[in-house]
């Protein structure tokens, strides 16, 4: 079976004829390569962070003033591990701990300006790396990738939007 990509009749790729497991192996290889590019771009940032540290900063960016328990739950790690992680991030000047204004027994975690700058640097480096790879693709291949990724996200989220309407 051949699938015609958007933008032309000569741009055809061989499909799996309805076998998702065959496609899954090919996609897994591409995702692994993307994850490696993503990770390398993060490691080239001004401040090098472990994947756990970077995830913690992203959680703090998305959920300002979360407490230690909330961070541990979002990262799916234990409280002692979360506490040590915060100790290192605080020592690096990327997060601060403050007392909750209405519950003195609770400590809130907040990103500092340095933490925000590091996240912005990582995001910029990742976008630059991804842009370089996408630039090497033909425009119709990029369009097909975007269409496919939107369909994947819809399916992963349980939505039933047909791929042609995902754009």
N, C-alpha and C positions, 0 to 999 in steps of 0.2 A: 504494500500500500504506500502511495506517495501523498504527501500533504503539500499543497501549494501555499507558500508563505505570502503574506501581504506584500503588494508592490510589484508583482510580476509573475509570469507563468513559468519562467525558467528556473526559479529558485525553489527547488523541491528537495525535501528531506525524506528519508525513508522512515516511516512510522512503525510502530510495534504491532499494528493490527489488533488493537484492543487489549494487549497484555500489559497491565500496569506494572507488573514486577520487572519486566524488561526495561521499561522507561525508568523505573525507580533506581536501577543500578547506574544508568547513565546520569541521571539527575544527582544521585548521591556523589558521584565523582566530581561533578561540576560544583556542587555545594561545598565539598571538601576543599576544592581549589579556591573557591570564593572565601571560605573561612580562613584559609591560610593567608590570602591577600589581605583580608580584613585585619587579622591578627598582626601581620607584619607592619601594616600601616600604623596600627596603634603603638607598636613597639618603637617606631621611629619618632614618636611624639617627644616633645621637649622633656617631659617627665615620663619615665617608663613605669607602667603599672602592671600588676598581675591581672589576669582575667577577672579574678574575684574582686579586686580593688576597683577595676573599671566598672564592673557590674554594680557594685555598691554605689559608686558615684552616680551612675545612671538612675538607680532607684531613688537616690536622694534628690536628683533633679526632677524626677517625675512625681515624687511624693514628698514635697517639702515638709520639714519638721516631723518626719516619721520618728518613732522611738526605736530603741535597740531591738525590742521584740518584733516590731513590724518589719524592720530591716532583715532580721534573721528569717522571718517567715517568707518574705519576698525573695530572698536568696536561697531559701530551702537549706539553711545551715543551722547549726546549734547556736545557742546564746553565747557560750564561751568563745566560739570561733568568730561570731559576729563582733563581740567585744574586742578581741585581739585585732580584728580587721580595722575596726574604728580607731583603736589605739594608734595603729600605723598611719592611717589616713590623717588623723588629728596631728600626729607628730610631723607629718609632711606638710601641714598647713592647708589641707584640702577639705576638712570638715571641722565643725565646732560642735561642742555639746553645750546645751543650755538647759536650765531648769524650765519645766513646763510652767506657764504662768498661773495655771489653775490647779496643778497637782504637783506639789514639791517633791514627791517621790519619783516622778517620771522625768526622764531626760530626753530632750528632743535633739535630733541630729540635723544639722544644716550644712549645706555646701558653703564654702567660703568663696571669695572672688578667685582665689588660686584654683580651687576645684572646678569652678565654672570655666576658667581659662584652659585648663587641661582638657576638659571635655570638648570644648570648642576646637582645640588643636587636634585632638583625635578625630573628631567629626570631619574637619577640613582635610586632614590627611587621607582619611578613608574615601571621601568624595573625590579627591584628586586621583587616587589609585583606581577607583571604579570608573571614573571618567576616561582614564587612559585605556582601560580594557574596552569600554564601550566604543571609544573612538576607532578602535581597530575593527569593529564590526560594520557591516553594511547597514545603511539606514533601515532597510526592510527586515534585517535580522534583529536589530534593536526593537523595532515595532513588534515583531513576533514575540520577543522575549518579554516585553512589557505586557503584552496581551496575555501571554502564558502565566506570568507572575501574578497578574491580577486575578486570573481564573484560579490559580493555586490558592491565593489568599482567601478568595471567596469560598472555595471548597473547604479549606482548613477552618474557616470561621463558621462553617455549616450553612452558608448561604447557598441558595439554589439559582443564582444569577447565571445564565448561560454565558460562556466565554465571549461571545460576540457582543454582549451588552455590558461587559465588565469595564469597558473604556469610558 
